[in-house]
């Protein structure tokens, strides 16, 4: 009986464990886009909290309190909290808008708005311009919800 051409013999010569592939399989995740989103998630809180180290000195130098150092904390608290109040009031609206027009335009609007409002905040010379620019930064900064969905 000639077994050299039988299918049973041929299958026994085939290795059970395939040889390791030399090429690394591609991941289905878009690494570049996820990396950009991770960087944006790091940068967003930095923009919102960057005023904390110098807001007290800024209020003293702009003479908002009229020389009363006890009131500096009060005005600093108002300015610091306006960002988070405005962001909390608008973050759901930004998320809904991103469902309608897309995530990328909303992210670009939010990032551009944050940049412009932080620039306005840095150039402010009185209390009300600080308030308006900080509120504007909070209103235009609904990116956290959009980034989490991306």
C-alpha positions in Angstrom: 0.0 0.0 0.0 1.4 3.3 -1.2 0.8 6.0 1.5 3.1 8.7 0.1 0.3 10.4 -1.9 -2.4 10.0 0.7 -4.0 13.2 2.1 -3.5 11.8 5.6 0.2 11.8 5.2 0.3 15.3 3.7 -1.6 16.7 6.6 0.8 15.2 9.1 3.7 17.0 7.5 1.9 20.3 7.9 3.0 22.0 11.2 0.3 22.4 13.8 1.6 25.8 14.9 2.2 28.2 12.1 5.6 29.9 11.8 5.6 33.4 13.3 4.9 36.1 10.8 7.7 38.5 10.2 5.3 41.5 9.6 3.7 43.1 12.6 -0.1 43.1 12.1 -1.6 46.5 11.8 -3.8 47.7 14.7 -7.3 48.9 13.7 -7.0 51.9 16.0 -6.0 55.3 14.4 -2.9 56.0 16.5 -2.3 59.5 15.2 -5.8 60.7 15.8 -6.0 59.2 19.3 -2.6 60.7 20.1 -3.9 64.2 19.0 -7.0 63.7 21.2 -4.9 62.7 24.2 -2.7 65.8 23.8 -5.9 68.0 23.5 -7.2 66.4 26.7 -4.0 67.4 28.5 -4.0 70.9 27.0 -7.6 71.8 27.8 -7.3 71.7 31.6 -4.0 73.5 31.4 -5.7 76.4 29.6 -8.5 76.5 32.2 -6.2 76.4 35.2 -3.3 78.4 33.9 -4.5 81.6 35.6 -4.4 80.1 39.2 -0.8 81.0 39.9 -1.0 84.6 39.0 -4.7 85.7 39.4 -4.1 87.2 42.9 -1.2 89.3 41.7 -3.1 90.4 38.6 -6.0 91.6 40.7 -3.6 93.5 43.0 -1.7 95.1 40.1 -4.9 96.1 38.2 -6.1 97.7 41.5 -9.5 96.1 41.3 -9.9 95.9 45.1 -8.8 99.5 45.7 -5.9 98.5 47.9 -7.9 96.1 50.1 -5.9 92.9 50.1 -8.7 91.1 52.0 -11.0 91.3 49.0 -8.4 89.9 46.5 -9.5 86.3 47.2 -13.2 87.3 46.6 -12.5 88.7 43.2 -10.1 85.9 42.3 -12.8 83.4 43.2 -15.3 85.1 41.0 -13.0 85.2 38.0 -11.8 81.6 38.5 -15.3 80.1 38.9 -16.9 81.9 36.0 -15.0 79.6 33.5 -16.4 76.5 35.1 -20.0 77.9 35.5 -20.0 78.9 31.8 -18.6 75.6 30.7 -21.2 73.6 32.7 -24.0 75.6 31.2 -22.9 75.1 27.6 -21.1 71.7 27.4 -24.3 69.8 26.5 -25.1 72.3 23.8 -21.7 71.8 22.3 -22.2 68.0 22.4 -25.5 68.3 20.6 -24.0 70.6 18.0 -21.2 68.1 17.4 -23.9 65.5 16.7 -25.3 67.7 14.0 -22.3 69.3 12.3 -19.5 66.9 13.3 -16.9 66.6 16.0 -14.0 68.2 14.1 -15.6 71.6 13.5 -16.8 71.8 17.1 -13.3 71.0 18.3 -11.7 73.6 16.1 -14.3 76.2 17.2 -13.6 75.4 20.8 -9.8 75.4 20.5 -9.8 78.7 18.6 -12.2 80.3 21.1 -10.1 79.2 24.0 -7.0 80.6 22.4 -8.6 84.0 21.6 -10.3 84.3 25.0 -7.1 83.5 26.8 -5.3 86.1 24.7 -8.1 88.6 25.6 -7.8 87.7 29.3 -4.0 88.3 29.2 -4.6 91.7 27.6 -7.4 92.8 30.0 -6.9 95.9 32.1 -10.0 96.0 34.2 -12.3 93.7 36.1 -15.1 93.5 33.6 -12.9 92.6 30.7 -11.4 89.8 32.9 -15.0 88.6 33.6 -16.1 88.7 29.9 -13.0 87.0 28.6 -13.2 84.3 31.3 -16.9 83.7 30.6 -16.2 83.6 26.9 -13.4 81.0 27.5 -15.9 78.8 29.4 -18.7 79.2 26.8 -16.4 78.2 24.0 -14.8 75.4 25.8 -17.2 72.5 25.5 -14.6 70.2 24.1 -14.3 67.7 27.0 -17.6 66.1 26.2 -16.8 66.0 22.5 -13.4 64.6 23.0 -14.7 61.8 25.2 -17.2 60.7 22.5 -14.4 60.7 19.9 
